Amino acid sequence: MIIYNVTVSVEESIKTDWLNWMKTEHIPEVMAAAVFTKAQINRVIVQGDSNNTFAITYTCPSMKDLHQYQVNFAAELQQKHLARYGDKAVAFRTIMEVIEEF
């Protein structure tokens, strides 16, 4: 199983709008690609942080599935995010492979 993690640092001035847009538009569009089996929004908790950093995790069965998303859907969806929020929501992405669950 592969976890595609998008960590986003969001300015306070757009936090409410950003969370709403992620829940009602962006994540549903990502899930409509029919690659991921699950999505989750998490708040990153760091002492002294503004509580405006979020980790959105998407789960898919394999690297092949993730690659399909990256080739066919990622650029357009990332561009929509950039066009709407610019540098007020800065993202970076990581990929993790689940080795074992307990």
N, CA, C and O atoms as a DFTB+ gen file, in Angstrom:
408 C
 N C O
     1  1       0.851      -1.163       0.000
     2  2       0.000       0.000       0.000
     3  2       0.905       1.237       0.000
     4  3       1.947       1.261       0.655
     5  1       0.489       2.252      -0.741
     6  2       1.241       3.494      -0.864
     7  2       0.449       4.644      -0.255
     8  3      -0.757       4.763      -0.469
     9  1       1.132       5.478       0.496
    10  2       0.528       6.694       1.040
    11  2       1.201       7.886       0.371
    12  3       2.416       8.065       0.452
    13  1       0.387       8.686      -0.284
    14  2       0.837       9.922      -0.927
    15  2       0.448      11.040       0.018
    16  3      -0.738      11.296       0.230
    17  1       1.437      11.705       0.584
    18  2       1.212      12.721       1.600
    19  2       1.511      14.108       1.036
    20  3       2.583      14.348       0.481
    21  1       0.549      15.014       1.185
    22  2       0.738      16.400       0.770
    23  2       0.652      17.256       2.025
    24  3      -0.413      17.374       2.631
    25  1       1.773      17.851       2.414
    26  2       1.815      18.718       3.582
    27  2       1.717      20.155       3.105
    28  3       2.465      20.581       2.225
    29  1       0.788      20.898       3.692
    30  2       0.519      22.263       3.241
    31  2       0.558      23.211       4.435
    32  3      -0.118      22.994       5.441
    33  1       1.355      24.259       4.305
    34  2       1.392      25.334       5.286
    35  2       0.504      26.452       4.753
    36  3       0.740      26.987       3.670
    37  1      -0.526      26.796       5.534
    38  2      -1.580      27.707       5.079
    39  2      -1.558      28.984       5.914
    40  3      -1.489      28.929       7.142
    41  1      -1.615      30.126       5.245
    42  2      -1.692      31.393       5.976
    43  2      -3.018      31.473       6.731
    44  3      -4.051      31.004       6.254
    45  1      -2.967      32.073       7.909
    46  2      -4.150      32.210       8.758
    47  2      -5.314      32.868       8.016
    48  3      -6.466      32.478       8.209
    49  1      -5.029      33.850       7.178
    50  2      -6.076      34.615       6.495
    51  2      -6.924      33.778       5.540
    52  3      -8.034      34.184       5.195
    53  1      -6.431      32.627       5.108
    54  2      -7.181      31.792       4.157
    55  2      -7.544      30.426       4.732
    56  3      -8.152      29.608       4.042
    57  1      -7.182      30.173       5.976
    58  2      -7.328      28.828       6.543
    59  2      -8.753      28.281       6.431
    60  3      -8.934      27.149       5.984
    61  1      -9.751      29.042       6.818
    62  2     -11.132      28.563       6.783
    63  2     -11.575      28.279       5.359
    64  3     -12.160      27.232       5.084
    65  1     -11.299      29.210       4.449
    66  2     -11.652      29.006       3.042
    67  2     -10.916      27.803       2.462
    68  3     -11.507      26.996       1.745
    69  1      -9.620      27.683       2.773
    70  2      -8.811      26.584       2.248
    71  2      -9.348      25.231       2.713
    72  3      -9.511      24.315       1.907
    73  1      -9.621      25.108       4.010
    74  2     -10.151      23.839       4.530
    75  2     -11.483      23.490       3.869
    76  3     -11.708      22.339       3.495
    77  1     -12.354      24.467       3.727
    78  2     -13.641      24.221       3.086
    79  2     -13.453      23.790       1.633
    80  3     -14.098      22.844       1.181
    81  1     -12.578      24.474       0.900
    82  2     -12.323      24.147      -0.503
    83  2     -11.718      22.753      -0.635
    84  3     -12.072      22.000      -1.541
    85  1     -10.808      22.416       0.270
    86  2     -10.207      21.075       0.234
    87  2     -11.279      20.006       0.428
    88  3     -11.301      19.007      -0.291
    89  1     -12.169      20.217       1.403
    90  2     -13.198      19.229       1.723
    91  2     -14.264      19.116       0.641
    92  3     -14.729      18.016       0.341
    93  1     -14.649      20.234       0.057
    94  2     -15.797      20.224      -0.855
    95  2     -15.424      20.144      -2.329
    96  3     -16.238      19.724      -3.152
    97  1     -14.195      20.545      -2.673
    98  2     -13.814      20.557      -4.089
    99  2     -12.560      19.744      -4.394
   100  3     -12.604      18.790      -5.170
   101  1     -11.444      20.125      -3.779
   102  2     -10.175      19.528      -4.192
   103  2     -10.087      18.027      -3.900
   104  3      -9.823      17.235      -4.805
   105  1     -10.302      17.642      -2.663
   106  2     -10.195      16.216      -2.333
   107  2     -11.227      15.395      -3.110
   108  3     -10.877      14.323      -3.602
   109  1     -12.482      15.843      -3.247
   110  2     -13.403      15.081      -4.104
   111  2     -12.913      14.953      -5.548
   112  3     -13.133      13.918      -6.177
   113  1     -12.250      15.987      -6.088
   114  2     -11.700      15.880      -7.445
   115  2     -10.562      14.868      -7.500
   116  3     -10.472      14.089      -8.450
   117  1      -9.694      14.872      -6.494
   118  2      -8.609      13.893      -6.449
   119  2      -9.193      12.485      -6.373
   120  3      -8.754      11.586      -7.091
   121  1     -10.172      12.299      -5.514
   122  2     -10.775      10.968      -5.357
   123  2     -11.526      10.528      -6.617
   124  3     -11.630       9.331      -6.883
   125  1     -12.043      11.466      -7.382
   126  2     -12.744      11.149      -8.627
   127  2     -11.811      10.550      -9.675
   128  3     -12.275       9.942     -10.640
   129  1     -10.520      10.715      -9.497
   130  2      -9.556      10.095     -10.416
   131  2      -9.586       8.574     -10.300
   132  3      -9.028       7.877     -11.148
   133  1     -10.224       8.062      -9.270
   134  2     -10.400       6.618      -9.042
   135  2      -9.070       5.874      -8.905
   136  3      -8.931       4.730      -9.339
   137  1      -8.104       6.547      -8.295
   138  2      -6.800       5.938      -8.037
   139  2      -6.655       5.613      -6.553
   140  3      -6.135       4.560      -6.181
   141  1      -7.121       6.530      -5.719
   142  2      -6.942       6.392      -4.281
   143  2      -8.159       5.731      -3.636
   144  3      -9.291       5.914      -4.082
   145  1      -7.905       4.967      -2.588
   146  2      -8.975       4.272      -1.882
   147  2      -9.445       5.031      -0.643
   148  3     -10.521       4.763      -0.108
   149  1      -8.614       5.992      -0.191
   150  2      -8.941       6.721       1.032
   151  2      -8.188       8.044       1.033
   152  3      -7.075       8.140       0.516
   153  1      -8.809       9.063       1.622
   154  2      -8.148      10.351       1.834
   155  2      -8.411      10.790       3.265
   156  3      -9.437      10.454       3.856
   157  1      -7.472      11.542       3.809
   158  2      -7.592      11.980       5.199
   159  2      -6.939      13.347       5.343
   160  3      -5.861      13.578       4.795
   161  1      -7.580      14.253       6.073
   162  2      -6.979      15.550       6.408
   163  2      -6.505      15.476       7.853
   164  3      -7.258      15.100       8.751
   165  1      -5.250      15.840       8.060
   166  2      -4.650      15.833       9.390
   167  2      -4.042      17.203       9.673
   168  3      -3.532      17.858       8.764
   169  1      -4.095      17.626      10.905
   170  2      -3.392      18.845      11.304
   171  2      -2.046      18.410      11.876
   172  3      -1.979      17.498      12.700
   173  1      -0.980      19.064      11.437
   174  2       0.356      18.792      11.953
   175  2       0.511      19.595      13.244
   176  3       0.304      20.808      13.261
   177  1       0.874      18.913      14.306
   178  2       1.020      19.552      15.606
   179  2       2.501      19.696      15.915
   180  3       3.217      18.709      16.085
   181  1       2.945      20.950      15.983
   182  2       4.335      21.267      16.301
   183  2       4.322      22.371      17.340
   184  3       3.641      23.383      17.170
   185  1       5.066      22.183      18.408
   186  2       5.119      23.189      19.459
   187  2       5.593      24.514      18.877
   188  3       6.617      24.570      18.196
   189  1       4.847      25.577      19.148
   190  2       5.202      26.899      18.669
   191  2       4.726      27.181      17.259
   192  3       4.942      28.280      16.747
   193  1       4.076      26.202      16.609
   194  2       3.557      26.404      15.262
   195  2       2.223      27.135      15.347
   196  3       1.608      27.197      16.412
   197  1       1.785      27.679      14.238
   198  2       0.542      28.448      14.181
   199  2      -0.702      27.564      14.043
   200  3      -1.814      28.085      13.955
   201  1      -0.536      26.248      14.023
   202  2      -1.637      25.306      13.797
   203  2      -2.247      25.466      12.417
   204  3      -3.425      25.168      12.218
   205  1      -1.455      25.931      11.465
   206  2      -1.927      26.109      10.094
   207  2      -1.176      25.214       9.122
   208  3      -1.074      25.535       7.938
   209  1      -0.654      24.104       9.602
   210  2      -0.003      23.134       8.725
   211  2      -0.828      21.864       8.737
   212  3      -1.190      21.343       9.792
   213  1      -1.114      21.382       7.547
   214  2      -1.987      20.223       7.383
   215  2      -1.288      19.176       6.529
   216  3      -0.503      19.506       5.640
   217  1      -1.581      17.915       6.808
   218  2      -1.077      16.806       5.997
   219  2      -2.287      16.064       5.442
   220  3      -3.083      15.501       6.194
   221  1      -2.412      16.072       4.136
   222  2      -3.496      15.350       3.479
   223  2      -2.896      14.060       2.952
   224  3      -1.964      14.080       2.149
   225  1      -3.435      12.937       3.407
   226  2      -2.903      11.645       2.974
   227  2      -3.909      10.954       2.073
   228  3      -5.109      10.910       2.347
   229  1      -3.375      10.422       0.995
   230  2      -4.159       9.650       0.031
   231  2      -3.537       8.267      -0.032
   232  3      -2.317       8.138      -0.133
   233  1      -4.366       7.234       0.026
   234  2      -3.885       5.858       0.018
   235  2      -4.264       5.183      -1.292
   236  3      -5.394       5.306      -1.764
   237  1      -3.300       4.463      -1.877
   238  2      -3.578       3.690      -3.089
   239  2      -2.853       2.351      -3.002
   240  3      -1.926       2.196      -2.207
   241  1      -3.270       1.386      -3.815
   242  2      -2.710       0.040      -3.701
   243  2      -1.237      -0.094      -4.087
   244  3      -0.527      -0.903      -3.489
   245  1      -0.750       0.683      -5.078
   246  2       0.600       0.435      -5.580
   247  2       1.234       1.700      -6.142
   248  3       0.555       2.701      -6.371
   249  1       2.543       1.641      -6.362
   250  2       3.259       2.736      -7.016
   251  2       2.750       2.937      -8.439
   252  3       2.728       4.062      -8.939
   253  1       2.348       1.864      -9.083
   254  2       1.793       1.963     -10.437
   255  2       0.539       2.837     -10.429
   256  3       0.347       3.666     -11.318
   257  1      -0.308       2.647      -9.424
   258  2      -1.521       3.463      -9.291
   259  2      -1.159       4.927      -9.045
   260  3      -1.736       5.822      -9.664
   261  1      -0.208       5.174      -8.146
   262  2       0.211       6.542      -7.862
   263  2       0.783       7.193      -9.124
   264  3       0.495       8.353      -9.415
   265  1       1.583       6.448      -9.858
   266  2       2.168       6.977     -11.094
   267  2       1.066       7.370     -12.081
   268  3       1.167       8.395     -12.755
   269  1       0.022       6.554     -12.162
   270  2      -1.113       6.872     -13.035
   271  2      -1.710       8.228     -12.635
   272  3      -2.004       9.054     -13.498
   273  1      -1.886       8.451     -11.347
   274  2      -2.408       9.728     -10.861
   275  2      -1.462      10.870     -11.229
   276  3      -1.893      11.908     -11.731
   277  1      -0.179      10.668     -10.977
   278  2       0.798      11.722     -11.234
   279  2       0.847      12.101     -12.711
   280  3       0.958      13.282     -13.040
   281  1       0.769      11.133     -13.587
   282  2       0.846      11.387     -15.026
   283  2      -0.438      12.006     -15.570
   284  3      -0.387      12.917     -16.396
   285  1      -1.579      11.521     -15.114
   286  2      -2.853      11.899     -15.725
   287  2      -3.637      13.007     -15.017
   288  3      -4.483      13.647     -15.641
   289  1      -3.376      13.244     -13.742
   290  2      -4.244      14.156     -12.985
   291  2      -3.519      15.207     -12.148
   292  3      -4.033      16.313     -11.976
   293  1      -2.347      14.887     -11.628
   294  2      -1.708      15.726     -10.607
   295  2      -1.451      17.154     -11.067
   296  3      -1.771      18.098     -10.344
   297  1      -0.884      17.330     -12.243
   298  2      -0.501      18.680     -12.682
   299  2      -1.708      19.619     -12.738
   300  3      -1.632      20.754     -12.269
   301  1      -2.801      19.157     -13.302
   302  2      -3.998      20.003     -13.415
   303  2      -4.561      20.359     -12.047
   304  3      -4.927      21.509     -11.806
   305  1      -4.631      19.380     -11.152
   306  2      -5.193      19.635      -9.827
   307  2      -4.275      20.528      -8.990
   308  3      -4.754      21.384      -8.246
   309  1      -2.973      20.336      -9.108
   310  2      -2.033      21.196      -8.395
   311  2      -2.100      22.624      -8.928
   312  3      -1.959      23.580      -8.166
   313  1      -2.313      22.769     -10.234
   314  2      -2.424      24.102     -10.827
   315  2      -3.660      24.838     -10.310
   316  3      -3.610      26.044     -10.067
   317  1      -4.769      24.114     -10.144
   318  2      -5.979      24.730      -9.582
   319  2      -5.709      25.264      -8.176
   320  3      -6.142      26.362      -7.826
   321  1      -4.993      24.482      -7.381
   322  2      -4.645      24.884      -6.023
   323  2      -3.772      26.128      -6.057
   324  3      -4.014      27.080      -5.315
   325  1      -2.763      26.124      -6.909
   326  2      -1.858      27.263      -7.029
   327  2      -2.593      28.515      -7.515
   328  3      -2.354      29.613      -7.011
   329  1      -3.480      28.349      -8.489
   330  2      -4.221      29.495      -9.025
   331  2      -5.124      30.113      -7.961
   332  3      -5.295      31.331      -7.918
   333  1      -5.694      29.284      -7.117
   334  2      -6.616      29.792      -6.095
   335  2      -5.886      30.437      -4.916
   336  3      -6.322      31.471      -4.411
   337  1      -4.774      29.833      -4.472
   338  2      -4.142      30.275      -3.227
   339  2      -2.723      30.829      -3.380
   340  3      -2.208      31.446      -2.448
   341  1      -2.093      30.625      -4.517
   342  2      -0.747      31.147      -4.727
   343  2       0.200      30.737      -3.617
   344  3       0.221      29.577      -3.204
   345  1       0.985      31.691      -3.136
   346  2       1.965      31.384      -2.099
   347  2       1.397      31.479      -0.680
   348  3       2.147      31.452       0.296
   349  1       0.073      31.591      -0.572
   350  2      -0.565      31.598       0.750
   351  2      -0.793      30.184       1.280
   352  3      -1.148      29.996       2.443
   353  1      -0.582      29.190       0.410
   354  2      -0.680      27.785       0.806
   355  2       0.445      27.040       0.083
   356  3       0.344      26.723      -1.102
   357  1       1.517      26.769       0.828
   358  2       2.714      26.175       0.248
   359  2       2.743      24.684       0.566
   360  3       2.652      24.284       1.727
   361  1       2.872      23.862      -0.483
   362  2       2.778      22.414      -0.320
   363  2       4.091      21.720      -0.675
   364  3       4.858      22.186      -1.518
   365  1       4.326      20.588      -0.001
   366  2       5.358      19.660      -0.454
   367  2       4.811      18.254      -0.304
   368  3       3.939      17.997       0.526
   369  1       5.333      17.347      -1.116
   370  2       4.773      16.013      -1.210
   371  2       5.795      14.950      -0.839
   372  3       6.979      15.072      -1.152
   373  1       5.315      13.898      -0.161
   374  2       6.156      12.746       0.141
   375  2       5.368      11.483      -0.173
   376  3       4.137      11.475      -0.168
   377  1       6.100      10.429      -0.444
   378  2       5.498       9.126      -0.745
   379  2       6.027       8.131       0.280
   380  3       7.228       8.062       0.540
   381  1       5.110       7.366       0.855
   382  2       5.488       6.352       1.829
   383  2       4.894       5.011       1.419
   384  3       3.802       4.944       0.854
   385  1       5.624       3.961       1.710
   386  2       5.128       2.605       1.478
   387  2       4.841       1.955       2.820
   388  3       5.697       1.922       3.704
   389  1       3.630       1.441       2.964
   390  2       3.272       0.734       4.195
   391  2       3.947      -0.639       4.156
   392  3       3.726      -1.426       3.235
   393  1       4.752      -0.907       5.144
   394  2       5.443      -2.190       5.232
   395  2       4.580      -3.208       5.961
   396  3       4.448      -4.355       5.535
   397  1       3.992      -2.763       7.072
   398  2       3.151      -3.665       7.859
   399  2       2.276      -2.831       8.774
   400  3       2.704      -1.795       9.282
   401  1       1.069      -3.279       8.980
   402  2       0.167      -2.635       9.924
   403  2      -0.019      -3.542      11.126
   404  3       0.002      -4.766      10.999
   405  1      -0.201      -2.937      12.294
   406  2      -0.363      -3.716      13.539
   407  2      -1.662      -3.325      14.202
   408  3      -1.999      -3.855      15.260
